[in-house]
Amino acid sequence: MLNKKGQALVEFIIILPISLLLIFCVVDFGRVIALKSDLENKASDVVTFYQNGNTPEEIKGLINNKDEKDLNLEIVTKGEYVTINLFKKIKPITPGLSYIKQDVFNVSVSRVIRNE
């Protein structure tokens, strides 16, 4: 009869990096989805502020708090339509993903409204 005491340890060592990589990817994906939802809510607020007559500078002051320093707002007027774009970059925590994705995820939300 052969001694198989180390078999479980070898299997664990083989599976551990793959499991950790999958866990980190799920966490990164969840962070991107949460940020997208956050930006969707802020875009709705920006549309409301814009329709109430606030200037773009006032809107930037209203949506930027101390936690949102890298949130970018862009308001573009073309004819009778206004495009509101919100952008934010988020760094992935997954090891090795920065080689594939160049260090940041660019998450953006866009709204087009009629300029009245």
Secondary structure as the mmCIF struct_conf table of DSSP 4:
data_model
#
loop_
_struct_conf.conf_type_id
_struct_conf.id
_struct_conf.beg_label_comp_id
_struct_conf.beg_label_asym_id
_struct_conf.beg_label_seq_id
_struct_conf.end_label_comp_id
_struct_conf.end_label_asym_id
_struct_conf.end_label_seq_id
TURN_TY1_P TURN_TY1_P1 LYS A 5 GLY A 6
HELX_RH_AL_P HELX_RH_AL_P1 GLN A 7 GLN A 51
TURN_TY1_P TURN_TY1_P2 ASN A 52 GLY A 53
HELX_RH_AL_P HELX_RH_AL_P2 PRO A 56 ILE A 63
TURN_TY1_P TURN_TY1_P3 LYS A 66 ASP A 67
TURN_TY1_P TURN_TY1_P4 LYS A 69 ASP A 70
STRN STRN1 ASN A 72 LYS A 78
TURN_TY1_P TURN_TY1_P5 GLY A 79 GLU A 80
STRN STRN2 TYR A 81 ILE A 90
BEND BEND1 THR A 94 THR A 94
TURN_TY1_P TURN_TY1_P6 PRO A 95 GLY A 96
HELX_RH_AL_P HELX_RH_AL_P3 LEU A 97 LYS A 101
TURN_TY1_P TURN_TY1_P7 GLN A 102 ASP A 103
STRN STRN3 PHE A 105 ARG A 114
#
